[in-house]
Amino acid sequence: MLSLFSLCPSPSSVWSLWRRGMAKSFILNTGAAIPSIGLGTWQISPGVVEDAIRAALQAGYRHIDCSPRYGNQKELKSANVEETIRWGIQMVHSVLPKSANEARIKENISILGWSIPEDLMAKLSEIKQAMGEASRPHQATTICARISGTNEPKPQPLLPCPAHTFVDSHFRSKLFISSTLLSFFLPILCLEMARSFLLNTGARIPSLGLGTWQIEHGAVTDAIYAAVKAGYRHIDSAVAYRNQKEVGLALKKLFEDGVVKRDDLFITSKLWPGNHAPEDVMEDIATSLKDLQLDYLDLYLIHGPIRIKKGTMFIPENLIPTDIPATWRAMEKLYYSGKARAIGVSNFSSKKLEDLLAVAHVPPAVNQVECHPVWQQDKLRKLCHSTGVHLSAYSPLGSPGSPGYSGPSILSNPIVISIAEELQKTPAQVALRWGLQMGQSVLPKSANETRIKENFDIFDWSIPDDLMAKFSLIKQACVRLLKIEFAIHPQSGYNTLDDLWDGEVDTGSKRTEPEDHSDFLRCFS
Ligand code: NAP
């Protein structure tokens, strides 16, 4: 029997490493997280498996892969680890190195606190792929089904297994690699992850979208055309941005010119605050679909927990209290109808999101909120991770130039600038790439073709762990750029900013929006 406990690092040290790394877990379409490294138990004999698992748990593993076919599940039960075996595969691929050897168990988990420089990464592409044919298909079926995340196990050829680590790549090549090579592959997989994230609907949301708020009518068609040509596949729009018709013209032209097909794009729009009444929700999406010249939206969001009287202007005097559960029922009908392939919310605090999750039949797929290095939303992000709601980051560059804002500057933050200089990227690229590595999609707005391209150039490099750690040193501004202070009004149901944001705002901080809100509200009316 193994006697491993004395030599294992403390769980807290492993978890602190884990926290620093981007690859600690991935989100499943159930909403749960799968730890990115798990212990494989195939071929660990019944007499050894219990101690191996105990040692792995002590070392920080939180994912154990097992199967009745491995002939050792009874011992897993006695090691009390069944609750850890509930996570599956998503986004990229978790890795399941098997080892019953103490030193290797520790070696295999020490991959999370460092990364491989790009020049060495390039060498990995030279490794010959696909090595051999099946010999024991029943075992391969079990393993591949787990790794590919499919519900139905599909027979797959078993590859020769000279070592104890298996990775099924996104690119459908099957590799058996040694535990040493595991550490080389993980960053590649993480780069791939950054292109899109899986929603709890099973659809993917492209991780970078073009924001369209405040792009002038005359410029939005060209901006979208340029963005899609540059590679963007996600457009964030809203009836409130007053330019959806022009967005629709751009989409039509892109389809007619054969640049992309409808299915290639992910289009988001949002419910106008005057159409929260359940009977108005269907009409609201119909208006957006007509303007956008589309049959369906990929994502439709309640724009915020803010409501105005139907048919009125977006000014404080027209605010009325929300009834989110009733509005959500109507949103669910849209989802069932197929008009909206995913539904979600925007500007919801952790509490408001939890309240909605408690009554929703269809859980929200997305919460689109302000998020950037100076307003990192740690609490909300953790909630989103644990509940399977994807966090989509608006104002990821801090919305420089927005009317009335005098909030924190992201692009001139000294830490962001120093990281950008070290990586030879721009501060905007670093802010966006930080968002991707935190697991959120980012929605930068630009009407400028050069900056549109610059903002897209964030996929073939990454921020190493030591520089990622520096983002946690950035003083959190304690002020949202977008506090929506005008919503604090006797008729809105919100008497204080705390009512609106449920504590996720510093009410004592300096105002960031002007007293009369008129410049800001003009953006919506
Ligand atoms: P943002 O994307 O953080 O910043 C946009 C500003 O940054 C623009 O002034 C843009 O100017 C500039 N910019 C873009 N790329 C740049 C670069 N590489 N270097 C320097 N400056 C750059 O702010 P946002 O528009 O507030 O947010 C983005 C999108 O999120 C919106 O357009 C909208 O789609 C969404 N949003 C949603 C909500 C909501 O309530 N759900 C609220 C706010 C925003 P140029 O155009 O001149 O490049």
Boltz pocket constraint, residues with backbone or C-beta under 6 A from the ligand:
constraints:
  - pocket:
      binder: B
      contacts: [[A, 210], [A, 211], [A, 212], [A, 213], [A, 214], [A, 236], [A, 237], [A, 303], [A, 304], [A, 346], [A, 347], [A, 368], [A, 369], [A, 393], [A, 394], [A, 395], [A, 396], [A, 397], [A, 398], [A, 399], [A, 400], [A, 401], [A, 402], [A, 411], [A, 426], [A, 428], [A, 429], [A, 443], [A, 444], [A, 445], [A, 446], [A, 447], [A, 448], [A, 451], [A, 452], [A, 454], [A, 455], [A, 482]]
      max_distance: 6.0
